[in-house]
Amino acid sequence: MMILAVDDEPLNLMILKELFEDEHDITLAESGEEAMEQLEKAIPDVVLLDVMMPGIDGIEVCKRIRANPKLEKVKVVMVSGKAMESDIQLGLEAGADHYISKPFDMMELMELVESCSS
């Protein structure tokens, strides 16, 4: 499975890379702009997407993914420190398939990603 992890915090990206690199092909992006560039190069199966980023935020990236017919099969998992019900609703309305709050349970995230491949 190909995963694109998008987060402006390098430590979070390192954690996601370590979590998935043994089993999956994972690409990292440190901004919404970089995520959009990566999506032009290769279409991942799953995008792990932070919400709060400077420039193009995760909500906008998710909307752009959903607006692109080439990316219609991509699963989007919002991974965010914003955990209020309204934040979760905003992510799901933008087109996210799942929304998980930071700090996340690593096993829960791994199971969620695995479920996206079926």
N, C-alpha and C positions, 0 to 999 in steps of 0.2 A: 504494500500500500504506500502511496505517496502522500506525505503530509507537508503542508506549508504552515509553519508557526510564525505568527506575527505579534511582536511585542516590542515596545520601545525600551524596555528594561533588559539589558544584556544578561543579568542573572536569571531572569525568568526564561529567556531563550535557552540558556545553558541547561537549566533543569529539564525543559521540554526535550531538548536534544538528547540528554542522557537517558531520559525516560523511554524514548522511542527508537533511538538509532540502531539498537541491536536487532529489532524486528522489522523496521520500516525504513524507507528512504525519506529522510526529513530535510527540508530546506528551511532556512531561517531568513526572516525579514524584520528589520528594525523600525519600519514605518509603514504607514498605509500606502505611500507612494512606492516604496520598494516592493510591497506586496503586489501592487498592480503590475509592476514590471515583471515580477516572477510569474504572475498568472499569464502574461503574454508569452513567456518562454515555454512553460509546461503547465499542464492542467493536473492539479493534485486531486486525490480522492477526498481529502479532508483538509479544511483550513481551521487551525486553532487561532482565534482572533481576539486580541486584547481590544477593549472598547476605548479606553482613554489613551490617546496618542496625539502628539502635536501634528499639525497638518491635517491630512485625511485621517479621521478617526475610524474606529472599527465599525461603527454604525454605517458610515458612508461606504466603506470598503464592502460591507455585506450587501448594501443596496446595489452597488456596481456589479458585484458578482451575480446577483439575482437578475440584473437587467441584461446580462450577456448570455445569449442563447448557447454559446460554446461552453459555458460553465454551469449549465442547468443541473448537471448530475453531481456537482461538488457539494459535499456536506460541509456546513459551517457550524462550528462550535465556538460560541463566545466564551472567553475565559477572562473574567473581569473582577476587579475589586469592588465594582458597583453592584451591590446585592439587594437593593430595594426592589420591591415588586414592580414599581414603575420602570426601573432600569431594565429588568428582565423582560417586561412587556415590550419596551422599546426595541430591544434586541430581536425578539421574536417577530415583531411587526416588520423589522427591516429585512427579515427573511432567514434568520438563524434557525438551524434545525434543533440546536440545543444551547443552553446557557448554563455555565457552571461558574460558581463564585470562587474568587481567591480569598484566602488560601484554599486550594483545592486538595481533595483527597486523591493521591496519585493512583491508587487502584481504581477509584471511581472514574477518573479521567481515562485511564487505559481501557477499562471496560466499555466506556462510552465510545471511544475511538474504534475499538474492535467491532462494536455493534454497527458502526457506520459503514463497514465494508460488506455487510450482508444485505 
